[in-house]
Amino acid sequence: MARRGSGGYREYAEEDTDTVLRVRMPLAAGLNTRTIAELLPCTVADADRLVPACSGLLPGLQRGRIDRAVADLLAARTALDALVAAAPGVD
């Protein structure tokens, strides 16, 4: 937990950096904070990725949500490209 320094700024310990890394990656993957709270005790950070530290780590954890988000983004990009290509006077 961060403590306040004399100037009122938060001061973080080295292990706080590890915790931030372990939270940011699953957030970027689209996991909600409830799922991340269940996931964190069973992971360790190894360089730039999470590594399971418990057997049976959330067996229901799937990447389907990410796959759907990627598909949605690709469809949006295709639609935007078509719109830009059809705009008059755009070279």
Disulfide bonds with the S-S distance in Angstrom:
Cys42-Cys54 2.48
